[in-house]
Amino acid sequence: MSVESIRQAIRDVKDFPQKGIVFKDITPVLKSEKLFKEVVDIIAGRYEKKKPDYLAAIESRGFIFGSAIAYKLGCGIIPVRKKGKLPYKTIEESYALEYGTATIELHEDAIRKGDEVVIIDDLLATGGTAGAAARLIERLGGKVTGLEFVIELAFLKGRTNLPGHLVNSIIVVD
Ligand code: AMP
């Protein structure tokens, strides 16, 4: 199995969820036991020598990859969720969307000072979501030691919203 096979399995869905967006559908990757394993092995492989304390997985497709990677690495997983979903006391960060803003949350006791955390999501677009997740972790005293994505839409320059961070993606779309 190769990175090219992962690229080929990702399905472009035009005009979803709204006109003008090409949605990168990763469900064919999840459905293939070989490709799903390949993605998990590639990302986990980058941290086997220096395991983070936690993976912070972004709702909702980040949860799918994040839980398998955390299991493989033997570390815990922390859900970063859309506002209003986490039951305990939270801290929140907002970020700009094309129209309006979105807000994500973290439990206020999710991370302790000095914890090393890797952020995982399926796709890096503008970097707004991942940047807000990194700020949440840093506000609690955590150190973001990497940000991992399956797909990066490089033309949206999401990395510019993640300055000073290690950012990796398996599939880059120019
Ligand atoms: P952003 O904050 O702009 O980097 O957007 C990243 C988040 O939106 C991720 O959680 C993605 O799952 C989702 N997303 C943004 N654009 C797309 C796209 N073209 N296809 C699939 N998911 C997307």
Backbone and ligand atoms as CSV (ligand in chain L), in Angstrom:
chain,resi,resn,atom,element,x,y,z
A,1,MET,N,N,0.839,-1.208,0.000
A,1,MET,CA,C,0.000,0.000,0.000
A,1,MET,C,C,0.870,1.252,0.000
A,2,SER,N,N,0.491,2.224,-0.810
A,2,SER,CA,C,1.322,3.423,-0.928
A,2,SER,C,C,0.473,4.665,-0.690
A,3,VAL,N,N,1.186,5.762,-0.549
A,3,VAL,CA,C,0.500,7.044,-0.396
A,3,VAL,C,C,-0.372,7.308,-1.618
A,4,GLU,N,N,0.103,6.883,-2.798
A,4,GLU,CA,C,-0.669,7.081,-4.025
A,4,GLU,C,C,-2.029,6.368,-3.932
A,5,SER,N,N,-2.045,5.181,-3.320
A,5,SER,CA,C,-3.324,4.463,-3.167
A,5,SER,C,C,-4.276,5.236,-2.262
A,6,ILE,N,N,-3.730,5.894,-1.249
A,6,ILE,CA,C,-4.584,6.705,-0.354
A,6,ILE,C,C,-5.155,7.874,-1.159
A,7,ARG,N,N,-4.279,8.514,-1.927
A,7,ARG,CA,C,-4.721,9.665,-2.742
A,7,ARG,C,C,-5.855,9.253,-3.683
A,8,GLN,N,N,-5.674,8.114,-4.321
A,8,GLN,CA,C,-6.675,7.666,-5.294
A,8,GLN,C,C,-8.016,7.323,-4.639
A,9,ALA,N,N,-7.969,6.921,-3.375
A,9,ALA,CA,C,-9.205,6.508,-2.698
A,9,ALA,C,C,-10.044,7.699,-2.220
A,10,ILE,N,N,-9.402,8.851,-2.059
A,10,ILE,CA,C,-10.147,10.023,-1.572
A,10,ILE,C,C,-11.088,10.497,-2.680
A,11,ARG,N,N,-12.348,10.643,-2.309
A,11,ARG,CA,C,-13.372,10.975,-3.318
A,11,ARG,C,C,-13.693,12.469,-3.262
A,12,ASP,N,N,-13.643,13.120,-4.420
A,12,ASP,CA,C,-14.037,14.537,-4.499
A,12,ASP,C,C,-15.550,14.622,-4.695
A,13,VAL,N,N,-16.212,15.338,-3.818
A,13,VAL,CA,C,-17.660,15.548,-3.967
A,13,VAL,C,C,-17.880,17.044,-4.195
A,14,LYS,N,N,-18.281,17.374,-5.410
A,14,LYS,CA,C,-18.443,18.790,-5.773
A,14,LYS,C,C,-19.692,19.391,-5.127
A,15,ASP,N,N,-19.566,20.664,-4.749
A,15,ASP,CA,C,-20.695,21.448,-4.212
A,15,ASP,C,C,-21.275,20.859,-2.940
A,16,PHE,N,N,-20.431,20.281,-2.084
A,16,PHE,CA,C,-20.868,19.817,-0.764
A,16,PHE,C,C,-19.947,20.410,0.289
A,17,PRO,N,N,-20.460,20.930,1.399
A,17,PRO,CA,C,-21.876,21.075,1.770
A,17,PRO,C,C,-22.537,22.295,1.141
A,18,GLN,N,N,-21.750,23.073,0.396
A,18,GLN,CA,C,-22.373,24.195,-0.318
A,18,GLN,C,C,-21.691,24.408,-1.663
A,19,LYS,N,N,-22.354,25.150,-2.517
A,19,LYS,CA,C,-21.857,25.368,-3.876
A,19,LYS,C,C,-20.441,25.953,-3.857
A,20,GLY,N,N,-19.591,25.425,-4.726
A,20,GLY,CA,C,-18.234,25.953,-4.840
A,20,GLY,C,C,-17.204,25.189,-4.016
A,21,ILE,N,N,-17.655,24.372,-3.068
A,21,ILE,CA,C,-16.729,23.589,-2.237
A,21,ILE,C,C,-16.544,22.206,-2.862
A,22,VAL,N,N,-15.286,21.775,-2.965
A,22,VAL,CA,C,-15.012,20.386,-3.347
A,22,VAL,C,C,-14.689,19.641,-2.057
A,23,PHE,N,N,-15.623,18.830,-1.611
A,23,PHE,CA,C,-15.470,18.125,-0.336
A,23,PHE,C,C,-14.606,16.886,-0.531
A,24,LYS,N,N,-13.599,16.737,0.305
A,24,LYS,CA,C,-12.712,15.566,0.253
A,24,LYS,C,C,-13.302,14.486,1.154
A,25,ASP,N,N,-13.879,13.487,0.539
A,25,ASP,CA,C,-14.581,12.423,1.267
A,25,ASP,C,C,-13.599,11.285,1.578
A,26,ILE,N,N,-13.326,11.100,2.870
A,26,ILE,CA,C,-12.330,10.082,3.261
A,26,ILE,C,C,-12.984,8.742,3.603
A,27,THR,N,N,-14.309,8.619,3.433
A,27,THR,CA,C,-14.947,7.353,3.823
A,27,THR,C,C,-14.425,6.140,3.041
A,28,PRO,N,N,-14.013,6.287,1.752
A,28,PRO,CA,C,-13.431,5.103,1.085
A,28,PRO,C,C,-12.098,4.671,1.715
A,29,VAL,N,N,-11.372,5.626,2.290
A,29,VAL,CA,C,-10.114,5.283,2.980
A,29,VAL,C,C,-10.438,4.509,4.264
A,30,LEU,N,N,-11.460,4.958,4.967
A,30,LEU,CA,C,-11.853,4.282,6.218
A,30,LEU,C,C,-12.342,2.868,5.939
A,31,LYS,N,N,-13.031,2.728,4.813
A,31,LYS,CA,C,-13.655,1.443,4.485
A,31,LYS,C,C,-12.629,0.370,4.119
A,32,SER,N,N,-11.474,0.808,3.652
A,32,SER,CA,C,-10.418,-0.138,3.270
A,32,SER,C,C,-9.518,-0.423,4.469
A,33,GLU,N,N,-9.510,-1.676,4.927
A,33,GLU,CA,C,-8.682,-1.977,6.109
A,33,GLU,C,C,-7.209,-1.705,5.836
A,34,LYS,N,N,-6.794,-1.860,4.569
A,34,LYS,CA,C,-5.377,-1.621,4.244
A,34,LYS,C,C,-5.049,-0.133,4.272
A,35,LEU,N,N,-5.917,0.688,3.665
A,35,LEU,CA,C,-5.628,2.131,3.584
A,35,LEU,C,C,-5.782,2.801,4.942
A,36,PHE,N,N,-6.795,2.400,5.695
A,36,PHE,CA,C,-6.979,2.973,7.037
A,36,PHE,C,C,-5.750,2.659,7.889
A,37,LYS,N,N,-5.285,1.424,7.811
A,37,LYS,CA,C,-4.105,1.016,8.586
A,37,LYS,C,C,-2.879,1.807,8.135
A,38,GLU,N,N,-2.763,2.009,6.821
A,38,GLU,CA,C,-1.614,2.756,6.281
A,38,GLU,C,C,-1.571,4.186,6.851
A,39,VAL,N,N,-2.728,4.837,6.853
A,39,VAL,CA,C,-2.791,6.205,7.389
A,39,VAL,C,C,-2.379,6.208,8.867
A,40,VAL,N,N,-2.956,5.295,9.634
A,40,VAL,CA,C,-2.664,5.225,11.074
A,40,VAL,C,C,-1.175,4.935,11.291
A,41,ASP,N,N,-0.626,4.008,10.508
A,41,ASP,CA,C,0.786,3.630,10.678
A,41,ASP,C,C,1.730,4.774,10.306
A,42,ILE,N,N,1.392,5.511,9.242
A,42,ILE,CA,C,2.257,6.632,8.827
A,42,ILE,C,C,2.313,7.681,9.938
A,43,ILE,N,N,1.139,8.068,10.436
A,43,ILE,CA,C,1.117,9.152,11.437
A,43,ILE,C,C,1.706,8.668,12.768
A,44,ALA,N,N,1.313,7.489,13.207
A,44,ALA,CA,C,1.852,6.968,14.480
A,44,ALA,C,C,3.365,6.785,14.379
A,45,GLY,N,N,3.838,6.380,13.201
A,45,GLY,CA,C,5.271,6.133,13.007
A,45,GLY,C,C,6.127,7.357,13.273
A,46,ARG,N,N,5.556,8.535,13.078
A,46,ARG,CA,C,6.325,9.770,13.289
A,46,ARG,C,C,6.552,10.061,14.771
A,47,TYR,N,N,5.786,9.399,15.636
A,47,TYR,CA,C,5.867,9.715,17.076
A,47,TYR,C,C,6.264,8.509,17.926
A,48,GLU,N,N,6.617,7.398,17.263
A,48,GLU,CA,C,6.945,6.197,18.033
A,48,GLU,C,C,8.163,6.401,18.926
A,49,LYS,N,N,9.130,7.179,18.430
A,49,LYS,CA,C,10.359,7.395,19.228
A,49,LYS,C,C,10.129,8.419,20.332
A,50,LYS,N,N,9.284,9.410,20.052
A,50,LYS,CA,C,9.002,10.423,21.080
A,50,LYS,C,C,7.493,10.577,21.201
A,51,LYS,N,N,6.962,9.716,22.035
A,51,LYS,CA,C,5.509,9.626,22.189
A,51,LYS,C,C,4.960,10.869,22.899
A,52,PRO,N,N,3.876,11.478,22.348
A,52,PRO,CA,C,3.263,12.599,23.086
A,52,PRO,C,C,2.496,12.077,24.307
A,53,ASP,N,N,2.143,12.981,25.210
A,53,ASP,CA,C,1.297,12.569,26.338
A,53,ASP,C,C,-0.125,12.305,25.853
A,54,TYR,N,N,-0.570,13.129,24.904
A,54,TYR,CA,C,-1.949,12.998,24.411
A,54,TYR,C,C,-2.026,13.323,22.919
A,55,LEU,N,N,-3.056,12.751,22.305
A,55,LEU,CA,C,-3.472,13.230,20.990
A,55,LEU,C,C,-4.710,14.078,21.229
A,56,ALA,N,N,-4.790,15.245,20.623
A,56,ALA,CA,C,-6.005,16.057,20.664
A,56,ALA,C,C,-6.669,15.911,19.304
A,57,ALA,N,N,-7.841,15.306,19.298
A,57,ALA,CA,C,-8.509,14.994,18.033
A,57,ALA,C,C,-9.667,15.957,17.817
A,58,ILE,N,N,-9.719,16.503,16.600
A,58,ILE,CA,C,-10.730,17.513,16.277
A,58,ILE,C,C,-11.985,16.846,15.715
A,59,GLU,N,N,-13.136,17.265,16.264
A,59,GLU,CA,C,-14.439,16.744,15.835
A,59,GLU,C,C,-14.643,16.971,14.342
A,60,SER,N,N,-15.202,16.035,13.615
A,60,SER,CA,C,-15.493,14.696,14.073
A,60,SER,C,C,-14.618,13.639,13.388
A,61,ARG,N,N,-14.126,13.946,12.191
A,61,ARG,CA,C,-13.323,12.922,11.504
A,61,ARG,C,C,-11.956,12.746,12.148
A,62,GLY,N,N,-11.509,13.755,12.874
A,62,GLY,CA,C,-10.259,13.605,13.628
A,62,GLY,C,C,-10.368,12.534,14.694
A,63,PHE,N,N,-11.592,12.336,15.213
A,63,PHE,CA,C,-11.790,11.307,16.256
A,63,PHE,C,C,-11.469,9.916,15.712
A,64,ILE,N,N,-11.838,9.684,14.450
A,64,ILE,CA,C,-11.716,8.337,13.873
A,64,ILE,C,C,-10.238,7.967,13.749
A,65,PHE,N,N,-9.459,8.864,13.147
A,65,PHE,CA,C,-8.031,8.593,12.999
A,65,PHE,C,C,-7.333,8.696,14.353
A,66,GLY,N,N,-7.721,9.700,15.120
A,66,GLY,CA,C,-7.048,9.958,16.396
A,66,GLY,C,C,-7.121,8.795,17.356
A,67,SER,N,N,-8.271,8.157,17.444
A,67,SER,CA,C,-8.393,7.077,18.435
A,67,SER,C,C,-7.516,5.894,18.045
A,68,ALA,N,N,-7.448,5.582,16.752
A,68,ALA,CA,C,-6.604,4.459,16.314
A,68,ALA,C,C,-5.120,4.777,16.519
A,69,ILE,N,N,-4.733,6.022,16.236
A,69,ILE,CA,C,-3.321,6.415,16.402
A,69,ILE,C,C,-2.948,6.419,17.887
A,70,ALA,N,N,-3.847,6.929,18.722
A,70,ALA,CA,C,-3.582,6.947,20.169
A,70,ALA,C,C,-3.445,5.528,20.704
A,71,TYR,N,N,-4.294,4.638,20.227
A,71,TYR,CA,C,-4.226,3.238,20.659
A,71,TYR,C,C,-2.876,2.643,20.271
A,72,LYS,N,N,-2.475,2.919,19.044
A,72,LYS,CA,C,-1.206,2.368,18.546
A,72,LYS,C,C,-0.007,2.924,19.325
A,73,LEU,N,N,-0.044,4.222,19.627
A,73,LEU,CA,C,1.067,4.844,20.355
A,73,LEU,C,C,1.019,4.519,21.850
A,74,GLY,N,N,-0.167,4.190,22.319
A,74,GLY,CA,C,-0.313,3.954,23.762
A,74,GLY,C,C,-0.395,5.249,24.535
A,75,CYS,N,N,-1.102,6.233,23.966
A,75,CYS,CA,C,-1.308,7.481,24.702
A,75,CYS,C,C,-2.802,7.789,24.772
A,76,GLY,N,N,-3.158,8.773,25.589
A,76,GLY,CA,C,-4.568,9.123,25.735
A,76,GLY,C,C,-5.031,10.026,24.611
A,77,ILE,N,N,-6.345,10.172,24.515
A,77,ILE,CA,C,-6.914,11.038,23.470
A,77,ILE,C,C,-7.860,12.053,24.114
A,78,ILE,N,N,-7.765,13.289,23.616
A,78,ILE,CA,C,-8.581,14.389,24.147
A,78,ILE,C,C,-9.457,14.917,23.017
A,79,PRO,N,N,-10.774,14.904,23.186
A,79,PRO,CA,C,-11.622,15.450,22.122
A,79,PRO,C,C,-11.698,16.979,22.152
A,80,VAL,N,N,-11.469,17.571,20.980
A,80,VAL,CA,C,-11.696,19.015,20.788
A,80,VAL,C,C,-13.030,19.098,20.065
A,81,ARG,N,N,-14.028,19.764,20.706
A,81,ARG,CA,C,-15.382,19.657,20.165
A,81,ARG,C,C,-15.987,21.005,19.825
A,82,LYS,N,N,-17.012,20.942,18.994
A,82,LYS,CA,C,-17.766,22.150,18.667
A,82,LYS,C,C,-18.478,22.628,19.933
A,83,LYS,N,N,-18.691,23.922,20.010
A,83,LYS,CA,C,-19.278,24.518,21.207
A,83,LYS,C,C,-20.578,23.818,21.617
A,84,GLY,N,N,-20.690,23.571,22.922
A,84,GLY,CA,C,-21.932,23.032,23.471
A,84,GLY,C,C,-21.993,21.518,23.579
A,85,LYS,N,N,-20.935,20.817,23.180
A,85,LYS,CA,C,-20.971,19.349,23.183
A,85,LYS,C,C,-20.276,18.734,24.399
A,86,LEU,N,N,-19.305,19.436,24.975
A,86,LEU,CA,C,-18.559,18.849,26.094
A,86,LEU,C,C,-19.307,19.099,27.391
A,87,PRO,N,N,-19.443,18.073,28.264
A,87,PRO,CA,C,-20.321,18.190,29.423
A,87,PRO,C,C,-19.768,18.984,30.603
A,88,TYR,N,N,-18.431,19.005,30.777
A,88,TYR,CA,C,-17.841,19.622,31.979
A,88,TYR,C,C,-17.474,21.077,31.665
A,89,LYS,N,N,-16.763,21.732,32.601
A,89,LYS,CA,C,-16.359,23.137,32.389
A,89,LYS,C,C,-15.369,23.216,31.223
A,90,THR,N,N,-15.558,24.212,30.371
A,90,THR,CA,C,-14.745,24.296,29.149
A,90,THR,C,C,-14.058,25.653,29.005
A,91,ILE,N,N,-13.040,25.665,28.157
A,91,ILE,CA,C,-12.525,26.934,27.621
A,91,ILE,C,C,-12.801,26.908,26.121
A,92,GLU,N,N,-12.927,28.070,25.523
A,92,GLU,CA,C,-13.306,28.104,24.099
A,92,GLU,C,C,-12.434,29.068,23.309
A,93,GLU,N,N,-12.364,28.809,22.026
A,93,GLU,CA,C,-11.662,29.691,21.078
A,93,GLU,C,C,-12.526,29.791,19.828
A,94,SER,N,N,-12.601,30.993,19.279
A,94,SER,CA,C,-13.354,31.193,18.038
A,94,SER,C,C,-12.400,31.487,16.906
A,95,TYR,N,N,-12.849,31.209,15.701
A,95,TYR,CA,C,-12.028,31.491,14.523
A,95,TYR,C,C,-12.946,31.872,13.375
A,96,ALA,N,N,-12.354,32.549,12.399
A,96,ALA,CA,C,-13.155,33.094,11.296
A,96,ALA,C,C,-13.474,32.026,10.262
A,97,LEU,N,N,-14.698,32.029,9.818
A,97,LEU,CA,C,-15.100,31.228,8.652
A,97,LEU,C,C,-15.301,32.207,7.497
A,98,GLU,N,N,-15.603,31.689,6.332
A,98,GLU,CA,C,-15.842,32.580,5.195
A,98,GLU,C,C,-16.960,33.581,5.538
A,99,TYR,N,N,-18.020,33.043,6.155
A,99,TYR,CA,C,-19.083,33.915,6.648
A,99,TYR,C,C,-19.253,33.628,8.130
A,100,GLY,N,N,-18.935,34.590,8.983
A,100,GLY,CA,C,-19.139,34.437,10.421
A,100,GLY,C,C,-17.980,33.766,11.122
A,101,THR,N,N,-18.283,33.179,12.292
A,101,THR,CA,C,-17.238,32.542,13.094
A,101,THR,C,C,-17.705,31.177,13.574
A,102,ALA,N,N,-16.759,30.370,14.023
A,102,ALA,CA,C,-17.064,29.079,14.644
A,102,ALA,C,C,-16.304,29.023,15.959
A,103,THR,N,N,-16.806,28.207,16.883
A,103,THR,CA,C,-16.175,28.107,18.197
A,103,THR,C,C,-15.947,26.645,18.551
A,104,ILE,N,N,-14.757,26.342,19.062
A,104,ILE,CA,C,-14.461,24.989,19.546
A,104,ILE,C,C,-14.076,25.060,21.024
A,105,GLU,N,N,-14.206,23.917,21.691
A,105,GLU,CA,C,-13.993,23.887,23.137
A,105,GLU,C,C,-13.125,22.707,23.555
A,106,LEU,N,N,-12.581,22.874,24.751
A,106,LEU,CA,C,-11.770,21.841,25.401
A,106,LEU,C,C,-12.173,21.858,26.872
A,107,HIS,N,N,-12.208,20.696,27.514
A,107,HIS,CA,C,-12.421,20.694,28.960
A,107,HIS,C,C,-11.266,21.432,29.649
A,108,GLU,N,N,-11.602,22.223,30.648
A,108,GLU,CA,C,-10.558,23.060,31.274
A,108,GLU,C,C,-9.490,22.242,32.002
A,109,ASP,N,N,-9.827,20.973,32.335
A,109,ASP,CA,C,-8.827,20.129,33.011
A,109,ASP,C,C,-8.244,19.069,32.062
A,110,ALA,N,N,-8.436,19.268,30.745
A,110,ALA,CA,C,-7.991,18.249,29.769
A,110,ALA,C,C,-6.473,18.131,29.729
A,111,ILE,N,N,-5.807,19.251,29.983
A,111,ILE,CA,C,-4.346,19.300,29.824
A,111,ILE,C,C,-3.736,19.998,31.028
A,112,ARG,N,N,-2.578,19.453,31.464
A,112,ARG,CA,C,-1.836,20.112,32.537
A,112,ARG,C,C,-0.576,20.742,31.966
A,113,LYS,N,N,-0.063,21.709,32.721
A,113,LYS,CA,C,1.141,22.432,32.280
A,113,LYS,C,C,2.246,21.442,31.892
A,114,GLY,N,N,2.817,21.638,30.725
A,114,GLY,CA,C,3.945,20.809,30.297
A,114,GLY,C,C,3.559,19.579,29.492
A,115,ASP,N,N,2.276,19.267,29.437
A,115,ASP,CA,C,1.862,18.105,28.645
A,115,ASP,C,C,2.222,18.316,27.171
A,116,GLU,N,N,2.702,17.262,26.549
A,116,GLU,CA,C,3.020,17.326,25.119
A,116,GLU,C,C,1.862,16.729,24.332
A,117,VAL,N,N,1.366,17.499,23.367
A,117,VAL,CA,C,0.118,17.144,22.687
A,117,VAL,C,C,0.294,17.228,21.169
A,118,VAL,N,N,-0.183,16.215,20.469
A,118,VAL,CA,C,-0.218,16.234,19.001
A,118,VAL,C,C,-1.669,16.390,18.562
A,119,ILE,N,N,-1.917,17.343,17.682
A,119,ILE,CA,C,-3.271,17.598,17.165
A,119,ILE,C,C,-3.487,16.776,15.901
A,120,ILE,N,N,-4.670,16.177,15.786
A,120,ILE,CA,C,-4.976,15.377,14.590
A,120,ILE,C,C,-6.339,15.763,14.022
A,121,ASP,N,N,-6.378,15.933,12.698
A,121,ASP,CA,C,-7.657,16.121,11.996
A,121,ASP,C,C,-7.532,15.490,10.610
A,122,ASP,N,N,-8.657,15.318,9.942
A,122,ASP,CA,C,-8.576,14.683,8.621
A,122,ASP,C,C,-7.994,15.633,7.578
A,123,LEU,N,N,-8.282,16.934,7.706
A,123,LEU,CA,C,-7.950,17.836,6.597
A,123,LEU,C,C,-7.570,19.225,7.092
A,124,LEU,N,N,-6.510,19.767,6.513
A,124,LEU,CA,C,-6.108,21.151,6.772
A,124,LEU,C,C,-6.567,22.007,5.596
A,125,ALA,N,N,-7.484,22.930,5.866
A,125,ALA,CA,C,-7.942,23.854,4.820
A,125,ALA,C,C,-7.340,25.225,5.122
A,126,THR,N,N,-8.094,26.136,5.756
A,126,THR,CA,C,-7.535,27.462,6.063
A,126,THR,C,C,-6.665,27.452,7.317
A,127,GLY,N,N,-6.786,26.389,8.104
A,127,GLY,CA,C,-6.016,26.306,9.345
A,127,GLY,C,C,-6.709,26.977,10.525
A,128,GLY,N,N,-7.904,27.515,10.296
A,128,GLY,CA,C,-8.629,28.182,11.385
A,128,GLY,C,C,-8.925,27.238,12.551
A,129,THR,N,N,-9.425,26.057,12.226
A,129,THR,CA,C,-9.808,25.092,13.269
A,129,THR,C,C,-8.573,24.618,14.039
A,130,ALA,N,N,-7.545,24.207,13.299
A,130,ALA,CA,C,-6.344,23.675,13.957
A,130,ALA,C,C,-5.635,24.767,14.764
A,131,GLY,N,N,-5.634,25.990,14.239
A,131,GLY,CA,C,-5.011,27.101,14.961
A,131,GLY,C,C,-5.730,27.359,16.278
A,132,ALA,N,N,-7.059,27.306,16.253
A,132,ALA,CA,C,-7.847,27.509,17.479
A,132,ALA,C,C,-7.589,26.359,18.467
A,133,ALA,N,N,-7.460,25.135,17.950
A,133,ALA,CA,C,-7.166,23.980,18.821
A,133,ALA,C,C,-5.801,24.146,19.489
A,134,ALA,N,N,-4.826,24.624,18.720
A,134,ALA,CA,C,-3.485,24.833,19.280
A,134,ALA,C,C,-3.529,25.906,20.379
A,135,ARG,N,N,-4.304,26.955,20.153
A,135,ARG,CA,C,-4.404,28.018,21.170
A,135,ARG,C,C,-5.050,27.491,22.445
A,136,LEU,N,N,-6.063,26.637,22.309
A,136,LEU,CA,C,-6.719,26.059,23.499
A,136,LEU,C,C,-5.704,25.275,24.331
A,137,ILE,N,N,-4.914,24.444,23.651
A,137,ILE,CA,C,-3.928,23.597,24.337
A,137,ILE,C,C,-2.875,24.466,25.025
A,138,GLU,N,N,-2.425,25.491,24.311
A,138,GLU,CA,C,-1.378,26.359,24.863
A,138,GLU,C,C,-1.907,27.195,26.033
A,139,ARG,N,N,-3.174,27.585,25.983
A,139,ARG,CA,C,-3.756,28.350,27.103
A,139,ARG,C,C,-3.756,27.530,28.390
A,140,LEU,N,N,-3.847,26.204,28.258
A,140,LEU,CA,C,-3.835,25.334,29.445
A,140,LEU,C,C,-2.407,24.924,29.832
A,141,GLY,N,N,-1.422,25.472,29.146
A,141,GLY,CA,C,-0.023,25.192,29.491
A,141,GLY,C,C,0.577,24.019,28.744
A,142,GLY,N,N,-0.184,23.456,27.788
A,142,GLY,CA,C,0.326,22.332,27.007
A,142,GLY,C,C,1.268,22.793,25.911
A,143,LYS,N,N,2.062,21.839,25.424
A,143,LYS,CA,C,2.991,22.132,24.327
A,143,LYS,C,C,2.530,21.332,23.113
A,144,VAL,N,N,2.260,22.031,22.013
A,144,VAL,CA,C,1.829,21.350,20.782
A,144,VAL,C,C,3.085,20.882,20.057
A,145,THR,N,N,3.310,19.568,20.048
A,145,THR,CA,C,4.557,19.052,19.461
A,145,THR,C,C,4.380,18.643,17.994
A,146,GLY,N,N,3.153,18.729,17.491
A,146,GLY,CA,C,2.933,18.440,16.080
A,146,GLY,C,C,1.470,18.571,15.722
A,147,LEU,N,N,1.222,18.841,14.443
A,147,LEU,CA,C,-0.156,18.832,13.920
A,147,LEU,C,C,-0.170,17.901,12.727
A,148,GLU,N,N,-1.081,16.952,12.743
A,148,GLU,CA,C,-1.115,15.893,11.733
A,148,GLU,C,C,-2.437,15.908,10.968
A,149,PHE,N,N,-2.319,15.849,9.651
A,149,PHE,CA,C,-3.509,15.827,8.799
A,149,PHE,C,C,-3.352,14.730,7.753
A,150,VAL,N,N,-4.459,14.150,7.347
A,150,VAL,CA,C,-4.402,13.197,6.247
A,150,VAL,C,C,-4.249,13.982,4.938
A,151,ILE,N,N,-5.040,15.056,4.787
A,151,ILE,CA,C,-5.056,15.845,3.547
A,151,ILE,C,C,-4.767,17.312,3.870
A,152,GLU,N,N,-4.007,17.955,2.985
A,152,GLU,CA,C,-3.766,19.401,3.106
A,152,GLU,C,C,-4.149,20.078,1.798
A,153,LEU,N,N,-5.037,21.051,1.878
A,153,LEU,CA,C,-5.374,21.850,0.692
A,153,LEU,C,C,-4.391,23.017,0.650
A,154,ALA,N,N,-3.233,22.772,0.015
A,154,ALA,CA,C,-2.108,23.710,0.105
A,154,ALA,C,C,-2.454,25.092,-0.444
A,155,PHE,N,N,-3.383,25.124,-1.428
A,155,PHE,CA,C,-3.726,26.425,-2.039
A,155,PHE,C,C,-4.428,27.359,-1.058
A,156,LEU,N,N,-4.909,26.829,0.061
A,156,LEU,CA,C,-5.555,27.689,1.071
A,156,LEU,C,C,-4.557,28.207,2.117
A,157,LYS,N,N,-3.320,27.745,2.001
A,157,LYS,CA,C,-2.218,28.250,2.843
A,157,LYS,C,C,-2.519,28.172,4.346
A,158,GLY,N,N,-3.096,27.057,4.749
A,158,GLY,CA,C,-3.444,26.868,6.165
A,158,GLY,C,C,-2.252,26.907,7.099
A,159,ARG,N,N,-1.078,26.561,6.583
A,159,ARG,CA,C,0.115,26.556,7.433
A,159,ARG,C,C,0.439,27.947,7.968
A,160,THR,N,N,0.039,28.991,7.238
A,160,THR,CA,C,0.339,30.342,7.718
A,160,THR,C,C,-0.441,30.661,8.995
A,161,ASN,N,N,-1.500,29.892,9.279
A,161,ASN,CA,C,-2.233,30.065,10.536
A,161,ASN,C,C,-1.650,29.209,11.658
A,162,LEU,N,N,-0.567,28.480,11.366
A,162,LEU,CA,C,0.031,27.597,12.368
A,162,LEU,C,C,1.530,27.893,12.489
A,163,PRO,N,N,1.897,29.158,12.700
A,163,PRO,CA,C,3.319,29.513,12.663
A,163,PRO,C,C,4.098,28.858,13.802
A,164,GLY,N,N,5.307,28.440,13.481
A,164,GLY,CA,C,6.187,27.887,14.508
A,164,GLY,C,C,5.891,26.446,14.883
A,165,HIS,N,N,4.916,25.843,14.214
A,165,HIS,CA,C,4.550,24.463,14.553
A,165,HIS,C,C,5.062,23.482,13.510
A,166,LEU,N,N,5.280,22.250,13.978
A,166,LEU,CA,C,5.544,21.151,13.057
A,166,LEU,C,C,4.192,20.728,12.464
A,167,VAL,N,N,4.064,20.803,11.147
A,167,VAL,CA,C,2.808,20.448,10.474
A,167,VAL,C,C,3.097,19.381,9.425
A,168,ASN,N,N,2.405,18.239,9.511
A,168,ASN,CA,C,2.578,17.162,8.538
A,168,ASN,C,C,1.252,16.802,7.896
A,169,SER,N,N,1.310,16.478,6.597
A,169,SER,CA,C,0.117,15.943,5.945
A,169,SER,C,C,0.571,14.824,5.005
A,170,ILE,N,N,-0.283,13.848,4.813
A,170,ILE,CA,C,0.088,12.712,3.961
A,170,ILE,C,C,-0.153,13.056,2.494
A,171,ILE,N,N,-1.311,13.620,2.206
A,171,ILE,CA,C,-1.684,13.966,0.834
A,171,ILE,C,C,-1.774,15.484,0.709
A,172,VAL,N,N,-0.992,16.053,-0.202
A,172,VAL,CA,C,-1.034,17.503,-0.421
A,172,VAL,C,C,-1.764,17.756,-1.743
A,173,VAL,N,N,-2.792,18.597,-1.680
A,173,VAL,CA,C,-3.531,18.991,-2.886
A,173,VAL,C,C,-3.117,20.408,-3.253
A,174,ASP,N,N,-2.490,20.567,-4.416
A,174,ASP,CA,C,-1.990,21.904,-4.817
A,174,ASP,C,C,-3.097,22.734,-5.466
L,1,AMP,P1,P,-10.118,24.858,8.266
L,1,AMP,O1,O,-10.436,25.338,9.639
L,1,AMP,O2,O,-10.497,25.842,7.194
L,1,AMP,O3,O,-8.671,24.402,8.136
L,1,AMP,O4,O,-11.052,23.612,7.962
L,1,AMP,C1,C,-10.721,22.368,8.482
L,1,AMP,C2,C,-11.928,21.603,8.950
L,1,AMP,O5,O,-13.014,21.687,8.036
L,1,AMP,C3,C,-11.578,20.143,9.091
L,1,AMP,O6,O,-12.172,19.640,10.287
L,1,AMP,C4,C,-12.145,19.494,7.848
L,1,AMP,O7,O,-12.704,18.249,8.142
L,1,AMP,C5,C,-13.189,20.461,7.329
L,1,AMP,N1,N,-13.032,20.780,5.897
L,1,AMP,C6,C,-12.713,21.995,5.376
L,1,AMP,N2,N,-12.681,21.969,4.043
L,1,AMP,C7,C,-12.956,20.704,3.671
L,1,AMP,C8,C,-13.043,20.019,2.404
L,1,AMP,N3,N,-12.840,20.653,1.238
L,1,AMP,N4,N,-13.331,18.696,2.423
L,1,AMP,C9,C,-13.532,18.049,3.601
L,1,AMP,N5,N,-13.471,18.628,4.809
L,1,AMP,C10,C,-13.187,19.943,4.860
